Amino acid sequence: MKVTEEIKSRVDIVEVVGETVKLRRTGSAHTGFCPFHDNKNTPAFVVWPDTGTWKCFGVCNDGGDAFSFLMKKEGWDFRETLEYLARLTGVQLDPPNPQKDKQLKERARLSQLLNMVSEYYHHLLCNSSVAQEAREHLKGRGIVNESWDDFELGYALPEWGALRQHCFEQGYTDDDLVYIGMLVKKEDGKSFDRFRNRIMIPIRDPKGQVVGFGARAIDVDDVPKFMNSPQTELFDKGALLYGLDLANLAIREHGTSVLVEGYMDVIVAHQSGFSNVVSAMGTALSEQQLRLLKRHAASVVLALDPDVAGDRATLRSLSVARDTFDRKVSPAFNPRGLLVNEGALQVDISVANLPAGMDPDEVIIDDPEQWRLLIRDAQPVVDYIMGVFTVGRDLSDSKTKAEIIDDIMPIISDVSHPVERADYLQKLARLLQVDERLLQGYRPRSRGGRVRSSIADLPPKSQSVSSSDQLETYVLAALLRHPELLVRIDRALREANAETLSPQDFSESEFQNLFIQLHRSLHQAERNPSEFLRSEVGPGLTECWEVLWEQGDKLWVNDERRGKDIVNAAIRLRLRNLSESLQELQVLGDAAAEQGETKQEKLYQKLTLQHTRALRGLQRFLWQYSHSSNIVETMDL
């Protein structure tokens, strides 16, 4: 038995879902209000304990098993969910490994040390007379005492060995403190505290565990003004977002995350009620950080300090030097990199235009309503860039027009969607009053004058996916090897007035997640989709992907009839799912009627009618499609 199957056989889905959703028994099922969308009128969320599955018959039209429920609710990836449910059910994921157990215990011990250090600094901020200047600085920035506790802000004493001595008294060594980045050890063996006379800001991972610190100087002569913990096994700045542990629920609720630069910006935003704000801590926004945000919402607003985001010279240099970009010295705002990630990750990135000379925390303290409107009215990246490069310039001057085109066209060329790209070309042509055909023929040039290809110039790539029972396996194994078939499947479903193929067409979490990875592979242009999947599929899904990849090798789709048969199989998969949902709705309706729940009974009757119409329409389409094509027998895998 596969480990995922063993977990599902042991887990009580009613118990898992019941921690979030108030459920009541309706016949053999349990019903409640869906936790993923607003609806307090009729409970359209159903859990079936006998099959270990759930489904929302309302707005979401989503469903799955315990894995998919937790991934959607918590924003976890498959591996995180697998580990959580394995612990919950007592299933062992890996064979005993003494070396690994030792490493995990050591990591837990050092994590405990970081938590203790954070508590120590926090106690000093709140109670030490030496920390008076730090307290006054925080109050001067508008940060109230409650936020000191919420973010566990602290203070590092001016002494060179205060933290070292405190930790030594708790049984920790110099090596421990060096390992977590809190102590500096010189070549002569002498050690001293890394952070002294600074406001200490604990940086936590998405689960709330302290992994490092940001440190703000109090004395104006101390440089740098901000310091961070060095890179350690526990602290990877490019893979973290400050405040995400406190912001994740608000991000999901709003459907948008707001990214600022500074720690203080995040703290002031949260204490003012804007709890969906996080910070990249002054680094270039990385793909890892965008992935973290994408888990919670697919919309990101950049609210960067105007002295960085609004500087034309900075943006121009970024456009020219994209291919040789040095991340170690890069500013936080790279429009071309953002567009690449926006297309690859299918995340909507926009930019809030902050008032000149004001940081986010200053805007929020001065006028919270203005902040709300700035975030609401944030512009897509390219629209914002157009404004940056054209404001205050003479657009009637030919030389100025040429400069603007050279600055903006490389960015427009990196827009992944052809319709969006065409729209921006039209906007730029109208703005500069030039012939759009000139812009369409434009090619970005490198410093040596060579025409440089962009993401937009690359040919479309292929695709892939995975499965459960024979029908699902057949469809997804074929897609894994022949991704171009997904276009044909979706076209056929649209012709039948049905939704395109989606993760919900597959019954198991592994297959749903591999289908999502398939779409990701198709919306990036850096690697071949198969290579992308092989590297990105992640722990917990690799074995399933490899099995399906091997099974898909048996399918030769060069034969047109075989291609049509796979489209036919996908339609039959949708029909089977509709038929099963129809049976479930009829059972739910009967149970509601027996219990005298009139409101629920009417809901299920309405949904039954909708599903019946959809089923009949798709059946008619499948009959026509099958009789207009020479369908072959579905291959056994």
QUIZITA-V898418 format. One line per field, one symbol per residue. burial: I if it has 16 or more other ideal C-beta (glycine too) atoms within 10 Angstrom, else O. A space follows every 50 residues. Layout:
BEGIN
burial->???
END
This chain:
BEGIN
burial->OOIIOOIIOOIOIIOIIOOOIOIOOIIOIIIIIIOIOOOOOIIIIIIIIO OIIIIIIIOIOIIIIIIIIIIIIIIIIIOIIIOIIIOIOOIOOOOOOOOO OOOOOOOOOIIOIIIOIIOIIIOIIOOOOOIOOIIOIIOOOIIOOOIIOO IIIIIIIOOOOIIIOIIOOOOIOOOIIIIIIIIOOOOOOOIOIIIIIIII IIIIIIOOOIIIIIIIIIOOOOOOOIIIIOOIOIIOIOOIIIIIIIIIOI IIOIOIIIIIIIIIIIIIIIIIOIIIIIIIIIIIIIOOIIIIIIIIIOII IIIIIIOOIIOIOIIIOIIIOIOOOOOOOOIIIIIIIIIIIIIIIIIIII IIIIOOOIIIIIIIIOOOOOIOOIIOOIOIIIOIIIOIIIOOOOOOOOOO IOOIIIIIIIIIIIIIOOOIIOOIIOIIIOOIOIOOOOIOOIOIOOOOOO OIOIIIOOOOIIIIIIIIOOOIIIIIIIIIIIIOIIOOIIOIIOOIOIOO IIIIIIIIIIIIIIIIIIIIIIIIIOOOIIOIIIOOIIOIIOOIIOOIIO IIOOIOIOOOOIIIIIIIIIIIIIIOIIOOIIOIIIIIIOIIOOOOIOOI IOIIOOIIOOIOOIIOOIOOIIOOIOOOOOIOOIIOI
END
